[in-house]
Amino acid sequence: MTDTARARKLADRIRVVVAETLQRRIKDPRLGYVTITDTRVTGDLREATVFYTVYGDDEERAASAAALESAKGVLRSEVGRQTGVRFTPSLTFVPDALPENARTIDDLLEKARASDAQVRQVSSGATYAGDADPYRKPVRDDEEPGEETDGDTDDTDDTDDTDGEGA
């Protein structure tokens, strides 16, 4: 059975150790502005996936990915030293898709704002196609303006004939 709480704690510790080691110990010039965003550890604690983002263009992302791959051994030994687990998990670095997803969502929201502004501009001087209240009934001549009507428009008596004869 796997202990998910232990895996989560180890993943959090690995994230901190890798981030600190990248900041203090790794001096690779290819390494750009790397941010470790998340770490996930398998249930058997043998493999760790480290998600990262790089600030910059595609060339800087590729250079940072190469630098992380070359520093994988140093990072793994540091993780083993600082975590104290029996088996040090192997590290796999994966670029995080979060910034691209956030950029896509921001673009969609901007399109929605522009569409809303366009609709608001078009509808600012518009009037209703019909009356303002299409359900209002006209007042008949024999009623007072405040009276309610029963909706019956004919002038016949509405009493119920119980003897079977029609009116």
C-alpha positions as a Markdown table, in Angstrom:
| # | Residue | x | y | z |
|---|---|---|---|---|
| 1 | Met | 0.0 | 0.0 | 0.0 |
| 2 | Thr | 1.2 | 3.5 | -0.8 |
| 3 | Asp | 1.2 | 6.4 | 1.7 |
| 4 | Thr | 0.0 | 9.4 | -0.3 |
| 5 | Ala | 0.8 | 11.8 | 2.6 |
| 6 | Arg | 4.4 | 10.6 | 2.6 |
| 7 | Ala | 4.6 | 11.0 | -1.1 |
| 8 | Arg | 3.2 | 14.5 | -0.9 |
| 9 | Lys | 5.7 | 15.5 | 1.8 |
| 10 | Leu | 8.6 | 14.1 | -0.1 |
| 11 | Ala | 7.4 | 15.9 | -3.3 |
| 12 | Asp | 7.2 | 19.2 | -1.4 |
| 13 | Arg | 10.7 | 18.6 | 0.0 |
| 14 | Ile | 12.2 | 17.7 | -3.4 |
| 15 | Arg | 10.7 | 20.9 | -4.9 |
| 16 | Val | 12.4 | 23.0 | -2.2 |
| 17 | Val | 15.7 | 21.2 | -2.5 |
| 18 | Val | 15.8 | 21.4 | -6.3 |
| 19 | Ala | 14.9 | 25.1 | -6.3 |
| 20 | Glu | 17.5 | 26.0 | -3.6 |
| 21 | Thr | 20.2 | 23.9 | -5.3 |
| 22 | Leu | 19.5 | 25.5 | -8.7 |
| 23 | Gln | 19.7 | 28.9 | -7.1 |
| 24 | Arg | 22.8 | 28.4 | -5.0 |
| 25 | Arg | 24.9 | 25.6 | -6.5 |
| 26 | Ile | 24.3 | 25.2 | -10.2 |
| 27 | Lys | 26.3 | 27.8 | -12.2 |
| 28 | Asp | 25.4 | 26.7 | -15.7 |
| 29 | Pro | 25.2 | 29.8 | -18.0 |
| 30 | Arg | 22.5 | 28.1 | -20.1 |
| 31 | Leu | 20.2 | 28.0 | -17.1 |
| 32 | Gly | 17.8 | 31.0 | -17.4 |
| 33 | Tyr | 15.2 | 32.2 | -15.0 |
| 34 | Val | 13.8 | 28.8 | -14.0 |
| 35 | Thr | 11.0 | 28.5 | -11.5 |
| 36 | Ile | 10.1 | 25.1 | -10.0 |
| 37 | Thr | 6.3 | 25.0 | -10.0 |
| 38 | Asp | 5.4 | 21.5 | -8.9 |
| 39 | Thr | 6.8 | 18.1 | -8.1 |
| 40 | Arg | 5.0 | 14.8 | -8.1 |
| 41 | Val | 6.4 | 11.5 | -6.7 |
| 42 | Thr | 5.1 | 8.1 | -7.6 |
| 43 | Gly | 3.5 | 5.9 | -4.9 |
| 44 | Asp | 6.6 | 3.7 | -4.5 |
| 45 | Leu | 8.7 | 6.9 | -4.1 |
| 46 | Arg | 11.1 | 5.8 | -6.9 |
| 47 | Glu | 10.5 | 8.5 | -9.5 |
| 48 | Ala | 9.9 | 12.2 | -9.1 |
| 49 | Thr | 8.6 | 14.5 | -11.8 |
| 50 | Val | 9.7 | 18.1 | -11.5 |
| 51 | Phe | 7.6 | 20.7 | -13.3 |
| 52 | Tyr | 9.3 | 24.0 | -14.2 |
| 53 | Thr | 8.8 | 27.2 | -16.1 |
| 54 | Val | 11.4 | 29.4 | -17.8 |
| 55 | Tyr | 11.0 | 33.1 | -18.3 |
| 56 | Gly | 12.0 | 33.9 | -21.9 |
| 57 | Asp | 11.7 | 32.8 | -25.5 |
| 58 | Asp | 11.8 | 29.3 | -27.0 |
| 59 | Glu | 15.6 | 29.4 | -27.3 |
| 60 | Glu | 16.1 | 30.1 | -23.6 |
| 61 | Arg | 13.6 | 27.4 | -22.7 |
| 62 | Ala | 15.6 | 24.9 | -24.8 |
| 63 | Ala | 18.9 | 26.0 | -23.2 |
| 64 | Ser | 17.4 | 25.7 | -19.7 |
| 65 | Ala | 16.1 | 22.3 | -20.5 |
| 66 | Ala | 19.5 | 21.1 | -21.6 |
| 67 | Ala | 21.1 | 22.7 | -18.5 |
| 68 | Leu | 18.6 | 20.9 | -16.2 |
| 69 | Glu | 19.3 | 17.6 | -17.9 |
| 70 | Ser | 23.1 | 18.0 | -17.4 |
| 71 | Ala | 22.6 | 19.0 | -13.8 |
| 72 | Lys | 20.3 | 16.0 | -13.0 |
| 73 | Gly | 23.0 | 14.0 | -11.2 |
| 74 | Val | 24.0 | 16.8 | -8.9 |
| 75 | Leu | 20.4 | 17.6 | -8.2 |
| 76 | Arg | 19.5 | 14.0 | -7.4 |
| 77 | Ser | 22.5 | 13.5 | -5.1 |
| 78 | Glu | 21.5 | 16.7 | -3.2 |
| 79 | Val | 17.9 | 15.5 | -2.9 |
| 80 | Gly | 19.2 | 12.2 | -1.5 |
| 81 | Arg | 21.5 | 13.9 | 1.0 |
| 82 | Gln | 18.8 | 16.4 | 2.2 |
| 83 | Thr | 15.8 | 14.0 | 2.3 |
| 84 | Gly | 17.4 | 11.0 | 3.9 |
| 85 | Val | 15.2 | 8.4 | 2.2 |
| 86 | Arg | 16.4 | 4.9 | 1.6 |
| 87 | Phe | 16.1 | 5.2 | -2.2 |
| 88 | Thr | 16.7 | 8.5 | -3.8 |
| 89 | Pro | 14.0 | 9.0 | -6.5 |
| 90 | Ser | 15.1 | 9.6 | -10.1 |
| 91 | Leu | 14.3 | 13.0 | -11.3 |
| 92 | Thr | 12.5 | 13.9 | -14.6 |
| 93 | Phe | 12.2 | 17.5 | -15.6 |
| 94 | Val | 9.0 | 18.5 | -17.5 |
| 95 | Pro | 8.2 | 22.0 | -18.7 |
| 96 | Asp | 5.0 | 23.2 | -17.1 |
| 97 | Ala | 2.1 | 24.0 | -19.4 |
| 98 | Leu | 0.6 | 26.4 | -17.0 |
| 99 | Pro | 1.9 | 29.6 | -18.5 |
| 100 | Glu | 0.7 | 28.7 | -22.0 |
| 101 | Asn | -2.7 | 27.7 | -20.6 |
| 102 | Ala | -2.9 | 31.0 | -18.6 |
| 103 | Arg | -2.0 | 32.9 | -21.8 |
| 104 | Thr | -4.7 | 31.1 | -23.8 |
| 105 | Ile | -7.3 | 31.9 | -21.1 |
| 106 | Asp | -6.2 | 35.6 | -21.0 |
| 107 | Asp | -6.5 | 35.8 | -24.8 |
| 108 | Leu | -10.0 | 34.3 | -24.6 |
| 109 | Leu | -11.0 | 36.7 | -21.8 |
| 110 | Glu | -9.7 | 39.6 | -23.8 |
| 111 | Lys | -11.8 | 38.5 | -26.9 |
| 112 | Ala | -14.9 | 38.2 | -24.7 |
| 113 | Arg | -14.3 | 41.7 | -23.2 |
| 114 | Ala | -14.0 | 43.2 | -26.7 |
| 115 | Ser | -17.1 | 41.4 | -27.9 |
| 116 | Asp | -19.0 | 42.6 | -24.8 |
| 117 | Ala | -17.8 | 46.2 | -25.4 |
| 118 | Gln | -18.9 | 46.0 | -29.0 |
| 119 | Val | -22.4 | 44.7 | -28.0 |
| 120 | Arg | -22.7 | 47.4 | -25.4 |
| 121 | Gln | -21.7 | 50.1 | -27.9 |
| 122 | Val | -24.3 | 48.8 | -30.5 |
| 123 | Ser | -27.1 | 48.6 | -27.9 |
| 124 | Ser | -26.5 | 51.9 | -26.2 |
| 125 | Gly | -28.8 | 53.9 | -28.6 |
| 126 | Ala | -31.1 | 51.0 | -29.4 |
| 127 | Thr | -34.8 | 50.9 | -28.6 |
| 128 | Tyr | -37.2 | 48.1 | -28.1 |
| 129 | Ala | -38.6 | 46.5 | -31.2 |
| 130 | Gly | -42.2 | 46.6 | -29.9 |
| 131 | Asp | -43.8 | 48.3 | -27.0 |
| 132 | Ala | -41.9 | 48.7 | -23.7 |
| 133 | Asp | -44.4 | 46.3 | -22.0 |
| 134 | Pro | -45.8 | 44.0 | -24.7 |
| 135 | Tyr | -48.1 | 42.3 | -22.1 |
| 136 | Arg | -50.1 | 45.4 | -21.2 |
| 137 | Lys | -53.8 | 45.2 | -22.1 |
| 138 | Pro | -55.6 | 48.3 | -23.4 |
| 139 | Val | -58.2 | 49.8 | -21.1 |
| 140 | Arg | -61.8 | 49.4 | -22.4 |
| 141 | Asp | -64.3 | 52.3 | -22.4 |
| 142 | Asp | -66.6 | 50.8 | -19.6 |
| 143 | Glu | -63.7 | 50.2 | -17.1 |
| 144 | Glu | -61.8 | 52.5 | -14.8 |
| 145 | Pro | -58.1 | 52.7 | -15.5 |
| 146 | Gly | -57.2 | 50.9 | -12.2 |
| 147 | Glu | -59.6 | 48.0 | -12.4 |
| 148 | Glu | -58.6 | 44.5 | -13.2 |
| 149 | Thr | -60.4 | 42.5 | -15.9 |
| 150 | Asp | -61.1 | 38.8 | -15.8 |
| 151 | Gly | -59.9 | 38.4 | -19.4 |
| 152 | Asp | -63.4 | 37.8 | -20.7 |
| 153 | Thr | -64.2 | 40.0 | -23.7 |
| 154 | Asp | -67.8 | 39.0 | -24.4 |
| 155 | Asp | -70.7 | 40.7 | -22.6 |
| 156 | Thr | -72.7 | 37.5 | -21.8 |
| 157 | Asp | -73.7 | 36.4 | -18.4 |
| 158 | Asp | -71.2 | 33.9 | -16.9 |
| 159 | Thr | -73.6 | 32.2 | -14.5 |
| 160 | Asp | -73.7 | 28.5 | -14.5 |
| 161 | Asp | -76.8 | 26.9 | -15.9 |
| 162 | Thr | -77.6 | 23.8 | -13.9 |
| 163 | Asp | -80.9 | 22.9 | -15.6 |
| 164 | Gly | -79.0 | 21.9 | -18.8 |
| 165 | Glu | -80.4 | 24.7 | -20.9 |
| 166 | Gly | -78.1 | 27.0 | -22.8 |
| 167 | Ala | -78.3 | 30.7 | -22.6 |
